[in-house]
Amino acid sequence: MFSRRPDHATQVRRRLTRLERQGERSAGADHGFAGLLIATIAAAALIGISGADVEAILSGHVRAVDAISLALAFVFVLGMNRGLLAAARNIRRSASRAEPASRVDLAVLWTVALVEALSVGYMFWLLEQPTSLIQWLLIIARAAFVPPIAVYLEVQVAHPIDPRDIAVEAATGAGLGMLQDYVAIANDHTVPLATKTQLYSAAAAPTAEQAQHLAAMQAAASAYQPVQLLGADGEPLRTVATNVPPKPPAPSRKRTAPAEAKRATRLERLRAALADGESLTVRAVARRFRVSVGTAQADLQAARGKSAA
């Protein structure tokens, strides 16, 4: 039902694995969204460049000029987006190697991004036909930010291991090791009690009153001095402690008055039966008076002794 907690070595391996793979899933998701945005940008650019040709083909009025224009526009859009992706990947590769990005890659990336932004803006203008200043501002903002966001997502890489990560992992491992050592010291019976008390005081930071209680407990425990007793053969018998108050005496098990009265009644009846010549056995006495066999035997002996006297 409950899973077993992994040991320290397994926990360290898992932490190191997570550290090596940090940012991989996030970077993969960013690349997927970047591809989706670039495909959307390509469709917007195709509509912006050859919107009339697309409309003519969809309406059934196909002309050779329209088909050629649409094919050229499609190839042009694919080439621009391919160049955008190639430039973004080159920049990402340079970033993963801690190298500066190439100027050619930067120029291609931002030039294509500018053209794509204009194409997206033109598509929004065709589809929405803005009539107010707010609509114009929204179209400009979306057209300006969609290509850079796609590029930003495309250049994301897994996070490298930096000195801060190393420091955190080293501090975590050292803290776990110290904790294990402290626990081992606290559970070691050979370590003096004063050392354990000092360790607890340093860890718990008790108040003045609590510190006094700890000191009193330590002084009381220090009074315990075990003494080993040896037998005639030199073997240890048992261990006792000095300065320990003796145990209180056990309460006496005297018979109470009702028990004595019942026993006196039984003895009188037994003596009367013996005087009448009745033959009595221990079991018969036990059954008659509903007592144990031992009690019946003691009572029968007492009655016979009294009768003989």
Secondary structure, 3 states (H helix, E strand, C coil): CCCCCCCHHHHHHHHHHHHHCCCHHHHHHHHHHHHHHHHHHHHHHHHHHHHHHHHHHHHCCCCHHHHHHHHHHHHHHHHHHHHHHHHHHHHHHHHHCCCCCCHHHHHHHHHHHHHHHHHHHHHHHHHHCCCCHHHHHHHHHHHHHHHHHHHHHHCCCCCCCCHHHHHHHHHHHHHHHHHHHHHHHHCCCCCCHHHHHHHHHHHHCCCHHHHHHHHHHHHHHHCCEEEEEECCCCCEEEEEEECCCCCCCCCCCCCCHHHHHHHHHHHHHHHHHHHCCCCCCHHHHHHHHCCCHHHHHHHHHHHHHHHHC
